[in-house]
């Protein structure tokens, strides 16, 4: 079974941050994240952004909230039942 899910477009976030000229440290402060390394981990996908950070991220980087998410298809890990 194939499932449709949504993932955060980390490449878009990084590109928008660089275009705005924000450093990792500035982003961590603006989002209330402790330390630039913790922001870096989010932007690189090592740690997930919190749901409360996404609207602030959208505002800071002037990205439509909906554009932060991209659709992805993945196979379900559940085995299909057979009759």
Biopython code that builds the backbone (N, CA, C, O; Angstrom):
import numpy as np
from Bio.PDB.StructureBuilder import StructureBuilder

atoms = [
    (1, "UNK", "N", (0.847, -1.170, 0.000)),
    (1, "UNK", "CA", (0.000, 0.000, 0.000)),
    (1, "UNK", "C", (0.901, 1.245, 0.000)),
    (1, "UNK", "O", (1.881, 1.309, 0.742)),
    (2, "UNK", "N", (0.567, 2.206, -0.820)),
    (2, "UNK", "CA", (1.333, 3.454, -0.884)),
    (2, "UNK", "C", (0.561, 4.547, -0.161)),
    (2, "UNK", "O", (-0.636, 4.730, -0.383)),
    (3, "UNK", "N", (1.256, 5.267, 0.699)),
    (3, "UNK", "CA", (0.640, 6.336, 1.485)),
    (3, "UNK", "C", (1.152, 7.693, 1.032)),
    (3, "UNK", "O", (2.317, 7.835, 0.659)),
    (4, "UNK", "N", (0.284, 8.677, 1.067)),
    (4, "UNK", "CA", (0.667, 10.061, 0.779)),
    (4, "UNK", "C", (0.928, 10.747, 2.107)),
    (4, "UNK", "O", (0.081, 10.723, 2.999)),
    (5, "UNK", "N", (2.083, 11.351, 2.240)),
    (5, "UNK", "CA", (2.397, 12.078, 3.469)),
    (5, "UNK", "C", (3.030, 13.411, 3.105)),
    (5, "UNK", "O", (3.347, 13.666, 1.944)),
    (6, "UNK", "N", (3.204, 14.234, 4.085)),
    (6, "UNK", "CA", (3.797, 15.551, 3.872)),
    (6, "UNK", "C", (5.079, 15.666, 4.672)),
    (6, "UNK", "O", (5.153, 15.242, 5.825)),
    (7, "UNK", "N", (6.072, 16.239, 4.048)),
    (7, "UNK", "CA", (7.344, 16.477, 4.717)),
    (7, "UNK", "C", (7.661, 17.962, 4.622)),
    (7, "UNK", "O", (7.127, 18.666, 3.765)),
    (8, "UNK", "N", (8.518, 18.426, 5.494)),
    (8, "UNK", "CA", (8.937, 19.821, 5.473)),
    (8, "UNK", "C", (10.016, 19.994, 4.410)),
    (8, "UNK", "O", (10.962, 19.210, 4.343)),
    (9, "UNK", "N", (9.870, 21.016, 3.588)),
    (9, "UNK", "CA", (10.820, 21.290, 2.507)),
    (9, "UNK", "C", (12.037, 22.015, 3.091)),
    (9, "UNK", "O", (12.101, 23.244, 3.094)),
    (10, "UNK", "N", (12.987, 21.238, 3.578)),
    (10, "UNK", "CA", (14.163, 21.803, 4.241)),
    (10, "UNK", "C", (15.036, 22.603, 3.283)),
    (10, "UNK", "O", (15.662, 23.587, 3.677)),
    (11, "UNK", "N", (15.075, 22.182, 2.033)),
    (11, "UNK", "CA", (15.872, 22.903, 1.034)),
    (11, "UNK", "C", (15.299, 24.304, 0.814)),
    (11, "UNK", "O", (16.054, 25.269, 0.698)),
    (12, "UNK", "N", (13.979, 24.420, 0.757)),
    (12, "UNK", "CA", (13.331, 25.722, 0.597)),
    (12, "UNK", "C", (13.623, 26.619, 1.791)),
    (12, "UNK", "O", (13.890, 27.810, 1.629)),
    (13, "UNK", "N", (13.572, 26.051, 2.984)),
    (13, "UNK", "CA", (13.833, 26.827, 4.196)),
    (13, "UNK", "C", (15.260, 27.352, 4.208)),
    (13, "UNK", "O", (15.490, 28.523, 4.508)),
    (14, "UNK", "N", (16.221, 26.491, 3.884)),
    (14, "UNK", "CA", (17.619, 26.911, 3.867)),
    (14, "UNK", "C", (17.853, 27.978, 2.799)),
    (14, "UNK", "O", (18.539, 28.970, 3.045)),
    (15, "UNK", "N", (17.282, 27.768, 1.616)),
    (15, "UNK", "CA", (17.439, 28.733, 0.520)),
    (15, "UNK", "C", (16.857, 30.094, 0.909)),
    (15, "UNK", "O", (17.478, 31.128, 0.663)),
    (16, "UNK", "N", (15.679, 30.096, 1.509)),
    (16, "UNK", "CA", (15.040, 31.347, 1.920)),
    (16, "UNK", "C", (15.858, 32.048, 3.002)),
    (16, "UNK", "O", (15.989, 33.271, 2.988)),
    (17, "UNK", "N", (16.404, 31.279, 3.934)),
    (17, "UNK", "CA", (17.238, 31.870, 4.992)),
    (17, "UNK", "C", (18.468, 32.544, 4.399)),
    (17, "UNK", "O", (18.817, 33.661, 4.779)),
    (18, "UNK", "N", (19.121, 31.860, 3.467)),
    (18, "UNK", "CA", (20.316, 32.422, 2.834)),
    (18, "UNK", "C", (19.978, 33.673, 2.023)),
    (18, "UNK", "O", (20.734, 34.645, 2.038)),
    (19, "UNK", "N", (18.856, 33.652, 1.321)),
    (19, "UNK", "CA", (18.431, 34.823, 0.541)),
    (19, "UNK", "C", (18.159, 36.024, 1.446)),
    (19, "UNK", "O", (18.428, 37.166, 1.075)),
    (20, "UNK", "N", (17.624, 35.754, 2.634)),
    (20, "UNK", "CA", (17.354, 36.834, 3.598)),
    (20, "UNK", "C", (18.625, 37.292, 4.309)),
    (20, "UNK", "O", (18.649, 38.356, 4.928)),
    (21, "UNK", "N", (19.675, 36.486, 4.216)),
    (21, "UNK", "CA", (20.936, 36.836, 4.859)),
    (21, "UNK", "C", (20.983, 36.532, 6.342)),
    (21, "UNK", "O", (21.816, 37.082, 7.062)),
    (22, "UNK", "N", (20.092, 35.656, 6.812)),
    (22, "UNK", "CA", (20.076, 35.292, 8.225)),
    (22, "UNK", "C", (21.117, 34.211, 8.508)),
    (22, "UNK", "O", (21.257, 33.257, 7.742)),
    (23, "UNK", "N", (21.833, 34.365, 9.595)),
    (23, "UNK", "CA", (22.779, 33.328, 10.031)),
    (23, "UNK", "C", (22.020, 32.277, 10.838)),
    (23, "UNK", "O", (20.868, 32.481, 11.221)),
    (24, "UNK", "N", (22.679, 31.163, 11.085)),
    (24, "UNK", "CA", (22.082, 30.122, 11.921)),
    (24, "UNK", "C", (21.797, 30.656, 13.320)),
    (24, "UNK", "O", (20.774, 30.331, 13.922)),
    (25, "UNK", "N", (22.704, 31.471, 13.828)),
    (25, "UNK", "CA", (22.534, 32.044, 15.163)),
    (25, "UNK", "C", (21.330, 32.989, 15.211)),
    (25, "UNK", "O", (20.557, 32.963, 16.168)),
    (26, "UNK", "N", (21.173, 33.821, 14.177)),
    (26, "UNK", "CA", (20.021, 34.725, 14.135)),
    (26, "UNK", "C", (18.712, 33.941, 14.099)),
    (26, "UNK", "O", (17.748, 34.300, 14.775)),
    (27, "UNK", "N", (18.681, 32.872, 13.307)),
    (27, "UNK", "CA", (17.461, 32.070, 13.210)),
    (27, "UNK", "C", (17.145, 31.396, 14.545)),
    (27, "UNK", "O", (15.987, 31.349, 14.961)),
    (28, "UNK", "N", (18.157, 30.885, 15.203)),
    (28, "UNK", "CA", (17.909, 30.226, 16.483)),
    (28, "UNK", "C", (17.342, 31.223, 17.496)),
    (28, "UNK", "O", (16.437, 30.881, 18.258)),
    (29, "UNK", "N", (17.862, 32.441, 17.510)),
    (29, "UNK", "CA", (17.362, 33.457, 18.437)),
    (29, "UNK", "C", (15.932, 33.865, 18.094)),
    (29, "UNK", "O", (15.088, 33.992, 18.980)),
    (30, "UNK", "N", (15.664, 34.069, 16.804)),
    (30, "UNK", "CA", (14.328, 34.505, 16.382)),
    (30, "UNK", "C", (13.255, 33.452, 16.661)),
    (30, "UNK", "O", (12.101, 33.783, 16.931)),
    (31, "UNK", "N", (13.656, 32.169, 16.592)),
    (31, "UNK", "CA", (12.702, 31.092, 16.834)),
    (31, "UNK", "C", (12.689, 30.615, 18.278)),
    (31, "UNK", "O", (11.885, 29.756, 18.642)),
    (32, "UNK", "N", (13.584, 31.171, 19.110)),
    (32, "UNK", "CA", (13.647, 30.767, 20.505)),
    (32, "UNK", "C", (14.262, 29.393, 20.699)),
    (32, "UNK", "O", (13.949, 28.687, 21.657)),
    (33, "UNK", "N", (15.150, 29.020, 19.770)),
    (33, "UNK", "CA", (15.841, 27.728, 19.851)),
    (33, "UNK", "C", (17.179, 27.960, 20.536)),
    (33, "UNK", "O", (17.903, 28.897, 20.197)),
    (34, "UNK", "N", (17.501, 27.118, 21.486)),
    (34, "UNK", "CA", (18.736, 27.275, 22.244)),
    (34, "UNK", "C", (19.934, 26.822, 21.415)),
    (34, "UNK", "O", (20.133, 25.624, 21.210)),
    (35, "UNK", "N", (20.713, 27.755, 20.949)),
    (35, "UNK", "CA", (21.944, 27.446, 20.224)),
    (35, "UNK", "C", (21.772, 27.265, 18.726)),
    (35, "UNK", "O", (20.797, 26.681, 18.253)),
    (36, "UNK", "N", (22.758, 27.788, 17.990)),
    (36, "UNK", "CA", (22.690, 27.696, 16.524)),
    (36, "UNK", "C", (22.814, 26.260, 16.039)),
    (36, "UNK", "O", (22.282, 25.917, 14.984)),
    (37, "UNK", "N", (23.512, 25.410, 16.800)),
    (37, "UNK", "CA", (23.657, 24.012, 16.378)),
    (37, "UNK", "C", (22.307, 23.290, 16.406)),
    (37, "UNK", "O", (22.061, 22.400, 15.592)),
    (38, "UNK", "N", (21.439, 23.672, 17.337)),
    (38, "UNK", "CA", (20.104, 23.061, 17.392)),
    (38, "UNK", "C", (19.253, 23.501, 16.202)),
    (38, "UNK", "O", (18.471, 22.712, 15.672)),
    (39, "UNK", "N", (19.404, 24.757, 15.781)),
    (39, "UNK", "CA", (18.697, 25.194, 14.567)),
    (39, "UNK", "C", (19.262, 24.456, 13.355)),
    (39, "UNK", "O", (18.507, 23.981, 12.506)),
    (40, "UNK", "N", (20.593, 24.360, 13.276)),
    (40, "UNK", "CA", (21.256, 23.675, 12.166)),
    (40, "UNK", "C", (20.739, 22.244, 12.025)),
    (40, "UNK", "O", (20.504, 21.776, 10.911)),
    (41, "UNK", "N", (20.562, 21.551, 13.144)),
    (41, "UNK", "CA", (20.060, 20.179, 13.117)),
    (41, "UNK", "C", (18.650, 20.116, 12.544)),
    (41, "UNK", "O", (18.309, 19.164, 11.842)),
    (42, "UNK", "N", (17.833, 21.113, 12.834)),
    (42, "UNK", "CA", (16.478, 21.148, 12.287)),
    (42, "UNK", "C", (16.524, 21.384, 10.783)),
    (42, "UNK", "O", (15.849, 20.697, 10.015)),
    (43, "UNK", "N", (17.323, 22.358, 10.371)),
    (43, "UNK", "CA", (17.393, 22.724, 8.954)),
    (43, "UNK", "C", (17.959, 21.576, 8.107)),
    (43, "UNK", "O", (17.629, 21.462, 6.926)),
    (44, "UNK", "N", (18.793, 20.742, 8.690)),
    (44, "UNK", "CA", (19.378, 19.617, 7.964)),
    (44, "UNK", "C", (18.600, 18.317, 8.133)),
    (44, "UNK", "O", (18.970, 17.296, 7.554)),
    (45, "UNK", "N", (17.532, 18.344, 8.916)),
    (45, "UNK", "CA", (16.683, 17.175, 9.056)),
    (45, "UNK", "C", (17.115, 16.187, 10.116)),
    (45, "UNK", "O", (16.522, 15.114, 10.230)),
    (46, "UNK", "N", (18.134, 16.519, 10.897)),
    (46, "UNK", "CA", (18.561, 15.623, 11.977)),
    (46, "UNK", "C", (17.565, 15.652, 13.130)),
    (46, "UNK", "O", (17.389, 14.655, 13.831)),
    (47, "UNK", "N", (16.918, 16.790, 13.324)),
    (47, "UNK", "CA", (15.892, 16.994, 14.343)),
    (47, "UNK", "C", (14.705, 17.637, 13.644)),
    (47, "UNK", "O", (14.891, 18.460, 12.747)),
    (48, "UNK", "N", (13.496, 17.281, 14.036)),
    (48, "UNK", "CA", (12.310, 17.867, 13.402)),
    (48, "UNK", "C", (12.006, 19.246, 13.982)),
    (48, "UNK", "O", (12.199, 19.497, 15.171)),
    (49, "UNK", "N", (11.525, 20.134, 13.109)),
    (49, "UNK", "CA", (11.005, 21.413, 13.585)),
    (49, "UNK", "C", (9.767, 21.124, 14.419)),
    (49, "UNK", "O", (8.989, 20.229, 14.088)),
    (50, "UNK", "N", (9.578, 21.874, 15.496)),
    (50, "UNK", "CA", (8.370, 21.744, 16.310)),
    (50, "UNK", "C", (7.219, 22.423, 15.572)),
    (50, "UNK", "O", (7.429, 23.359, 14.801)),
    (51, "UNK", "N", (6.019, 21.947, 15.813)),
    (51, "UNK", "CA", (4.853, 22.507, 15.130)),
    (51, "UNK", "C", (4.661, 23.982, 15.462)),
    (51, "UNK", "O", (4.119, 24.730, 14.648)),
    (52, "UNK", "N", (5.094, 24.409, 16.632)),
    (52, "UNK", "CA", (4.969, 25.813, 17.026)),
    (52, "UNK", "C", (5.998, 26.697, 16.314)),
    (52, "UNK", "O", (5.813, 27.910, 16.221)),
    (53, "UNK", "N", (7.080, 26.094, 15.812)),
    (53, "UNK", "CA", (8.127, 26.866, 15.127)),
    (53, "UNK", "C", (7.789, 27.139, 13.662)),
    (53, "UNK", "O", (8.273, 28.110, 13.080)),
    (54, "UNK", "N", (6.959, 26.283, 13.068)),
    (54, "UNK", "CA", (6.683, 26.403, 11.633)),
    (54, "UNK", "C", (5.981, 27.705, 11.240)),
    (54, "UNK", "O", (6.388, 28.322, 10.256)),
    (55, "UNK", "N", (4.945, 28.155, 11.960)),
    (55, "UNK", "CA", (4.343, 29.442, 11.587)),
    (55, "UNK", "C", (5.328, 30.611, 11.715)),
    (55, "UNK", "O", (5.322, 31.523, 10.889)),
    (56, "UNK", "N", (6.170, 30.580, 12.749)),
    (56, "UNK", "CA", (7.171, 31.647, 12.914)),
    (56, "UNK", "C", (8.182, 31.598, 11.781)),
    (56, "UNK", "O", (8.600, 32.638, 11.271)),
    (57, "UNK", "N", (8.571, 30.411, 11.391)),
    (57, "UNK", "CA", (9.506, 30.223, 10.291)),
    (57, "UNK", "C", (8.917, 30.779, 9.000)),
    (57, "UNK", "O", (9.604, 31.453, 8.232)),
    (58, "UNK", "N", (7.662, 30.496, 8.772)),
    (58, "UNK", "CA", (6.950, 31.001, 7.598)),
    (58, "UNK", "C", (6.971, 32.526, 7.557)),
    (58, "UNK", "O", (7.241, 33.123, 6.515)),
    (59, "UNK", "N", (6.687, 33.148, 8.692)),
    (59, "UNK", "CA", (6.680, 34.617, 8.778)),
    (59, "UNK", "C", (8.073, 35.210, 8.593)),
    (59, "UNK", "O", (8.250, 36.166, 7.838)),
    (60, "UNK", "N", (9.048, 34.648, 9.277)),
    (60, "UNK", "CA", (10.418, 35.168, 9.210)),
    (60, "UNK", "C", (11.007, 35.117, 7.803)),
    (60, "UNK", "O", (11.718, 36.026, 7.376)),
    (61, "UNK", "N", (10.694, 34.037, 7.098)),
    (61, "UNK", "CA", (11.300, 33.827, 5.788)),
    (61, "UNK", "C", (10.389, 34.218, 4.627)),
    (61, "UNK", "O", (10.739, 34.030, 3.461)),
    (62, "UNK", "N", (9.211, 34.766, 4.959)),
    (62, "UNK", "CA", (8.234, 35.165, 3.939)),
    (62, "UNK", "C", (7.903, 34.024, 2.979)),
    (62, "UNK", "O", (7.886, 34.201, 1.761)),
    (63, "UNK", "N", (7.644, 32.861, 3.550)),
    (63, "UNK", "CA", (7.229, 31.698, 2.776)),
    (63, "UNK", "C", (5.777, 31.409, 3.140)),
    (63, "UNK", "O", (5.431, 31.374, 4.320)),
    (64, "UNK", "N", (4.924, 31.200, 2.135)),
    (64, "UNK", "CA", (3.557, 30.782, 2.430)),
    (64, "UNK", "C", (3.615, 29.503, 3.250)),
    (64, "UNK", "O", (4.371, 28.585, 2.932)),
    (65, "UNK", "N", (2.816, 29.449, 4.302)),
    (65, "UNK", "CA", (2.845, 28.305, 5.213)),
    (65, "UNK", "C", (2.684, 26.980, 4.464)),
    (65, "UNK", "O", (3.372, 26.003, 4.762)),
    (66, "UNK", "N", (1.775, 26.957, 3.495)),
    (66, "UNK", "CA", (1.510, 25.721, 2.756)),
    (66, "UNK", "C", (2.722, 25.266, 1.941)),
    (66, "UNK", "O", (2.893, 24.071, 1.702)),
    (67, "UNK", "N", (3.562, 26.213, 1.515)),
    (67, "UNK", "CA", (4.716, 25.870, 0.685)),
    (67, "UNK", "C", (5.853, 25.234, 1.483)),
    (67, "UNK", "O", (6.790, 24.684, 0.905)),
    (68, "UNK", "N", (5.770, 25.310, 2.798)),
    (68, "UNK", "CA", (6.782, 24.679, 3.646)),
    (68, "UNK", "C", (6.695, 23.155, 3.526)),
    (68, "UNK", "O", (7.673, 22.448, 3.769)),
    (69, "UNK", "N", (5.531, 22.668, 3.157)),
    (69, "UNK", "CA", (5.305, 21.222, 3.090)),
    (69, "UNK", "C", (5.330, 20.721, 1.651)),
    (69, "UNK", "O", (4.829, 21.377, 0.737)),
    (70, "UNK", "N", (5.921, 19.550, 1.472)),
    (70, "UNK", "CA", (5.918, 18.884, 0.170)),
    (70, "UNK", "C", (5.306, 17.497, 0.336)),
    (70, "UNK", "O", (5.478, 16.838, 1.361)),
    (71, "UNK", "N", (4.593, 17.080, -0.694)),
    (71, "UNK", "CA", (3.977, 15.755, -0.665)),
    (71, "UNK", "C", (5.037, 14.712, -0.953)),
    (71, "UNK", "O", (5.946, 14.931, -1.754)),
    (72, "UNK", "N", (4.908, 13.583, -0.292)),
    (72, "UNK", "CA", (5.798, 12.471, -0.593)),
    (72, "UNK", "C", (4.995, 11.179, -0.539)),
    (72, "UNK", "O", (4.046, 11.041, 0.234)),
    (73, "UNK", "N", (5.398, 10.255, -1.371)),
    (73, "UNK", "CA", (4.754, 8.948, -1.396)),
    (73, "UNK", "C", (5.695, 7.948, -0.748)),
    (73, "UNK", "O", (6.900, 7.961, -0.997)),
    (74, "UNK", "N", (5.143, 7.097, 0.072)),
    (74, "UNK", "CA", (5.974, 6.046, 0.658)),
    (74, "UNK", "C", (5.153, 4.793, 0.850)),
    (74, "UNK", "O", (3.932, 4.838, 1.005)),
    (75, "UNK", "N", (5.840, 3.696, 0.835)),
    (75, "UNK", "CA", (5.164, 2.418, 1.016)),
    (75, "UNK", "C", (4.848, 2.214, 2.492)),
    (75, "UNK", "O", (5.645, 2.553, 3.366)),
    (76, "UNK", "N", (3.690, 1.664, 2.747)),
    (76, "UNK", "CA", (3.293, 1.346, 4.105)),
    (76, "UNK", "C", (4.130, 0.187, 4.614)),
    (76, "UNK", "O", (4.458, -0.732, 3.864)),
    (77, "UNK", "N", (4.470, 0.235, 5.886)),
    (77, "UNK", "CA", (5.251, -0.844, 6.493)),
    (77, "UNK", "C", (4.360, -2.005, 6.908)),
    (77, "UNK", "O", (4.843, -3.096, 7.210)),
    (78, "UNK", "N", (3.032, -1.754, 6.920)),
    (78, "UNK", "CA", (2.096, -2.815, 7.273)),
    (78, "UNK", "C", (1.971, -3.791, 6.110)),
    (78, "UNK", "O", (1.970, -3.400, 4.943)),
    (79, "UNK", "N", (1.869, -5.045, 6.450)),
    (79, "UNK", "CA", (1.650, -6.039, 5.413)),
    (79, "UNK", "C", (0.168, -6.024, 5.056)),
    (79, "UNK", "O", (-0.696, -5.917, 5.926)),
    (80, "UNK", "N", (-0.104, -6.133, 3.764)),
    (80, "UNK", "CA", (-1.505, -6.152, 3.342)),
    (80, "UNK", "C", (-2.126, -7.494, 3.718)),
    (80, "UNK", "O", (-1.517, -8.554, 3.569)),
    (81, "UNK", "N", (-3.352, -7.407, 4.207)),
    (81, "UNK", "CA", (-4.058, -8.625, 4.597)),
    (81, "UNK", "C", (-4.488, -9.374, 3.342)),
    (81, "UNK", "O", (-4.938, -8.773, 2.367)),
    (82, "UNK", "N", (-4.347, -10.660, 3.382)),
    (82, "UNK", "CA", (-4.784, -11.469, 2.242)),
    (82, "UNK", "C", (-5.937, -12.347, 2.696)),
    (82, "UNK", "O", (-5.956, -12.843, 3.823)),
    (83, "UNK", "N", (-6.891, -12.528, 1.806)),
    (83, "UNK", "CA", (-8.072, -13.310, 2.161)),
    (83, "UNK", "C", (-7.882, -14.769, 1.891)),
    (83, "UNK", "O", (-8.787, -15.565, 2.137)),
]
sb = StructureBuilder()
sb.init_structure("model")
sb.init_model(0)
sb.init_chain("A")
sb.init_seg("    ")
for serial, (resi, resn, name, xyz) in enumerate(atoms, 1):
    if name == "N":
        sb.init_residue(resn, " ", resi, " ")
    sb.init_atom(name, np.array(xyz, "f"), 0.0, 1.0, " ", f" {name:<3s}", serial, name[0])
structure = sb.get_structure()
